[in-house]
Every structure is written in C-alpha cells, then in structure tokens.
C-alpha cells in the first residue's frame, strides 16, 4: 500500500507536468507568432502610408507633414475552426497521457503482486540480520494466501485500509504480555488438582496480573 501510494503520487506529478507543459509551450508559441505577424503588418502599413504621403507633392509645394505613428495591432484569436482543432488535439493528448499512466500503474501493481515474497524480505530485513527468521517465515507462509486474496479482490491498492500506529502497538503488547498470561492460565487449568480433577481455579494468575 505504501509503495503504490508513493508511485501514484509520482505518476500524478508526471501527468500534471505532461499536460501543463505542452499547453504552456503552445501558448508561448502562439504569442510569439501572433506578435511577429502583428509587427510585420504594422511595418507594412507604415511603409504603405509613407509611400502614399511621398507621392503627389510637386516642386515648390509645402513641406511634407510628418507621418502619424502607426499603432501595433492587438493580438487576435485565430479562427474558430483553428481553436476547435487545437482543443480537440489537446484533449486527445491528455486522454492518451492519462491512459498511459493508468496502464503503467496497473502493471506496477501486478509486479508487486508477483513479488510479495521479496516485499516481505525487505519489510522485515532488520529481523533477519542476527537471526534466520524461521518464525517470521513460517507466519508469512500462513498469512501470504490471505494477503494474495485481498490484493486480488482490490483493483486499486492505495485505497486499502491501513492500521493506525496505536493499533500496531496494541497488537505487539498483546503478543508480548497477554499471550504469556494466557499460556500460564492454560497451564494451570491443565494441571490436575490433588484429587485428580483438573483445576479451573485461576484466581492467583488474575491476582498476580493485577
């Protein structure tokens, strides 16, 4: 669950970058092209105005008035069909990115399911440093089919419920202390009394635990 959640966050970041970056680059490219075309149109208009003002002035005529500055036209949106085509292409691209990342995530989940034993070895590697961990391995052999069945029934591993830290401490305390008291109680119940009848008196154990 933790590994799939971390991988999901990574894929979400990759997806956002893959979707936003092309849109930003396309917008910048459109602004550059539109600005270049607007400046070229403004320069052409200024040249035409200067040529018209220079013709028609004969010898001895009044001096030529200074041409008025030509304003740079504002950026205009392209035609409707161009906008629709760009939006459709961008939507298809975003859908392909989402589909690719989803298939990659599902493949990653399948790989985790196949390598359950390796994940167990990594999770309990500290317990195998000074011991072979036969007790843990035997418990894993019992628990592994249940874990596999849970993973097979779940399509999205990050949505699996998790244990709170206080629940883990409670389980460890129960295994470390309560199990010992239960063994002592079972041993006392199994011991025959003086008359040969099994004794069910466990008050000393209960009193000692208090």
C-alpha positions in Angstrom: 0.0 0.0 0.0 2.7 2.5 0.9 4.7 1.7 -2.3 1.7 2.0 -4.5 0.7 5.3 -2.9 4.2 6.7 -3.4 4.2 5.6 -7.0 0.8 7.1 -7.5 2.0 10.5 -6.3 4.9 10.3 -8.7 2.7 9.4 -11.6 0.3 12.3 -10.7 3.2 14.7 -10.8 4.4 13.3 -14.1 0.9 13.6 -15.5 0.5 17.2 -14.4 3.8 18.2 -16.0 3.0 16.3 -19.2 -0.4 18.0 -19.5 0.6 21.6 -18.4 3.9 21.9 -20.1 2.7 21.4 -23.7 -0.2 23.8 -23.2 2.2 26.4 -21.8 4.7 25.9 -24.7 1.8 26.1 -27.3 0.6 29.4 -25.7 4.0 30.9 -25.8 4.5 29.8 -29.4 1.1 31.4 -30.4 2.1 34.6 -28.7 5.4 34.8 -30.5 3.9 34.0 -33.9 1.0 36.5 -33.3 3.4 39.2 -32.2 5.6 38.7 -35.2 2.7 38.8 -37.6 1.3 41.9 -35.9 4.6 43.7 -36.1 5.1 42.7 -39.8 1.6 44.0 -40.6 2.3 47.3 -38.7 5.6 47.8 -40.6 3.9 47.1 -43.9 1.1 49.6 -43.1 3.7 52.2 -42.1 5.6 51.7 -45.3 2.5 52.0 -47.4 1.4 55.2 -45.6 4.9 56.7 -46.2 4.8 55.8 -49.9 1.3 57.4 -50.3 2.4 60.6 -48.5 5.6 61.0 -50.6 3.6 60.9 -53.9 1.6 63.9 -55.1 3.9 66.6 -53.8 5.3 68.7 -56.7 8.1 71.3 -56.9 7.7 74.2 -54.5 5.0 72.6 -52.6 4.7 72.8 -48.8 6.9 70.6 -46.8 5.7 67.0 -46.2 4.0 66.6 -42.9 5.4 64.0 -40.5 3.5 60.7 -40.8 1.4 59.7 -37.9 2.7 56.8 -35.9 1.0 53.5 -36.7 -0.2 51.6 -33.7 0.7 48.0 -33.3 -2.5 45.9 -33.7 -3.6 43.9 -30.7 -3.2 40.1 -30.6 -6.3 38.4 -32.0 -7.5 34.9 -31.5 -7.3 32.6 -34.5 -10.3 31.4 -36.4 -13.0 29.3 -34.7 -12.0 26.1 -36.6 -8.4 26.5 -35.5 -9.4 26.9 -31.9 -11.7 23.8 -32.1 -9.0 21.7 -33.7 -6.3 22.7 -31.1 -8.7 22.0 -28.2 -9.6 18.6 -29.7 -6.0 17.7 -30.3 -5.1 18.7 -26.7 -8.0 16.7 -25.3 -6.9 13.6 -27.2 -3.3 14.2 -26.0 -4.4 14.5 -22.3 -6.5 11.3 -22.7 -3.5 9.4 -24.1 -1.3 10.6 -21.2 -3.9 9.5 -18.6 -4.4 6.1 -20.3 -0.7 5.5 -20.5 -0.1 6.4 -16.8 -3.0 4.3 -15.7 -1.8 1.2 -17.6 1.7 1.8 -16.2 0.3 1.9 -12.6 -1.7 -1.3 -13.2 1.4 -3.0 -14.4 3.3 -1.8 -11.3 0.5 -3.3 -9.1 0.8 -6.6 -10.9 4.6 -6.6 -10.4 4.0 -6.0 -6.7 1.6 -8.9 -6.5 4.1 -11.3 -8.1 7.0 -10.1 -5.8 5.2 -10.5 -2.5 7.9 -12.6 -1.0 10.6 -10.0 -2.0 8.5 -7.3 -0.4 8.2 -9.4 2.8 12.0 -9.8 2.9 12.5 -6.0 2.5 9.9 -5.1 5.2 11.5 -7.5 7.8 15.1 -7.2 6.7 16.1 -6.0 10.2 14.8 -9.1 11.8 17.0 -11.3 9.6 20.3 -9.6 10.4 21.1 -11.7 13.5 18.6 -14.5 13.0 17.4 -16.6 10.2 13.8 -15.6 11.0 12.3 -19.0 10.7 9.4 -18.0 13.0 8.6 -15.0 10.8 8.9 -17.0 7.6 6.5 -19.7 9.0 4.0 -17.0 9.9 4.4 -15.5 6.4 3.6 -18.8 4.8 0.3 -18.8 6.7 -0.6 -15.2 6.1 0.5 -15.0 2.4 -2.6 -16.6 0.9 -4.8 -14.2 2.7 -2.8 -11.2 1.6 -2.8 -12.5 -2.0 -6.6 -12.9 -1.9 -7.1 -9.4 -0.6 -4.9 -8.0 -3.3 -6.7 -9.9 -6.0 -10.0 -8.5 -4.8 -8.7 -5.0 -4.8 -8.2 -3.1 -8.1 -6.6 0.0 -6.6 -4.0 -0.8 -3.8 -3.7 2.8 -2.4 -7.4 2.5 -1.3 -6.6 -0.4 1.0 -7.3 0.4 4.7 -4.3 0.9 6.9 -3.6 0.2 10.6 -3.0 3.1 12.9 0.2 3.2 14.9 -1.7 2.7 18.2 -3.3 -0.5 16.8 0.2 -1.9 15.9 1.4 -1.1 19.4 -1.7 -2.8 20.9 -1.1 -5.9 18.9 2.5 -6.1 19.9 1.6 -5.6 23.5 -1.0 -8.4 23.3 1.6 -10.7 21.7 4.3 -9.9 24.2 2.2 -9.8 27.5 -1.3 -11.2 27.1 -0.1 -14.3 25.4 2.2 -15.1 28.2 -0.6 -14.8 30.8 -2.9 -16.9 28.7 -0.2 -19.7 28.5 0.2 -19.6 32.2 -3.6 -19.8 32.7 -3.9 -22.7 30.2 -1.0 -24.5 32.0 -2.7 -24.1 35.4 -6.0 -25.3 34.1 -4.4 -28.4 32.6 -2.6 -29.3 35.8 -4.5 -31.9 37.9 -5.5 -31.0 41.4 -4.8 -33.1 44.4 -7.9 -35.2 43.9 -7.0 -35.9 40.2 -9.7 -33.5 38.9 -8.5 -30.6 36.6 -8.4 -27.4 38.4 -10.2 -24.4 37.0 -9.1 -22.0 39.7 -7.1 -19.2 38.1 -7.6 -16.5 40.7 -3.8 -16.5 41.6 -3.0 -15.7 37.9 -5.6 -13.0 37.7 -4.5 -11.5 41.0 -0.8 -11.6 40.0 -1.5 -9.8 36.7 -3.3 -7.0 38.6 
